[in-house]
Amino acid sequence: MKLASFVAQGRESWGIVEEDSVRDLGARFADLKAALAHGAPGEIADMAADAPRIPLARIAWLPVIPRPDKILCIGINYAMHRAEMGRAEVPYPTVFTRFFNTQVGHGQPIVRPRASRQLDYEGELAVVIGRAGRAIAARDALSHVAGVSVYNDGSVRDWQSHTCQFTPGKNFPSTGAFGPWLVSLDEVGDLSSLRLRTRVNGETVQDASTADMIFKVPELIAYCSTFTELVPGDVIITGTPGGVGSKRVPPLWLKDGDLVEVGISNIGTLANPVRDEGRGAGDRRDPRGSRLRSRSPTAPKERRRRRSGYAAVVRDTWKLPAAAG
């Protein structure tokens, strides 16, 4: 089951994604976070039978959980990334936070701030909590998970490195992309054998297996739930693999007009253009020349004709094989 948050006709809602449409369940609960707090995914599925359908072409995607209580980010959690960063092994996860109002949904621009030109990409697996808990044992951790999604933890590197604390560089407005949807665990399979790829303007810049994670998802849930209660809708962003732009020679910084895609096998593809802070939202174009969807949807016939470039990315997901462990 795929669950998404979106805007349709100026109204925020959420629902179940089915092929090229979404079942609008906004009349049942105010948002997806409230629905997760109410009950199990099976109960949510039962709500869809008589819910109205909205074509995906007529929605604007929101972050999967637009206003989570907590976003806990895990740093240096892939062996390859630890090596490229020159970090020593550590006995515990590195945890920092991101604020919910720094997020954007699938298809919405990631914003390069005026304060820096060192905007970097970080493709990551995001875990969404579905059942509350404190001091959760690793063996029970997955029973507390509603599903998983894709995250681009956009990082302003010079601000991230001002001190040993990551927070400033991780919280510029509109730098954290989250989506397109939440996928239930029964459709994803083994979280430790997924393939993650990040592309910038069509070029692959990250290609790894989640098997390279140092601290696996159950360990992260156990650790985080020890110091804070995890509640429905909380998000744990599990870290990025090697290949970040800051460690390339020369560095690869995101710039106005770029298109960043993060794909994870069995989940889908998150795609976002990059634009400079202050650039008008009405001029959203990808590097291939096709106009991106604004809050006001364009005519469906016109969108159906755009089957190349960014428009295809919005509708389709990569068919990636699960990476070998």
Secondary structure, 3 states (H helix, E strand, C coil): CEEEEEEECCEEEEEEEECCEEEECCCCCCCHHHHHHHCCHHHHHHHCCCCCEEEHHHCEECCCCCCCCCEEEEECCEHHHHHHHCCCCCCCCEEEECCHHHEECCCCCEEECCCCCCEECCEEEEEEECCCECCCCHHHHHHHEEEEEEEEECEEHHHHCCCCCCHHHHCCCCCEEEEEEEECHHHHCCCCCCEEEEEECCEEEEEEEHHHECCCHHHHHHHHHHHCCECCCCEEECCCCCCCHHHCCCCCCCCCCCEEEEEECCCEEEEEEEEECCCCCCCCECCCCCECCCCCCCCHHHHHHCCCCHHHHHHCCCCCCCCCC
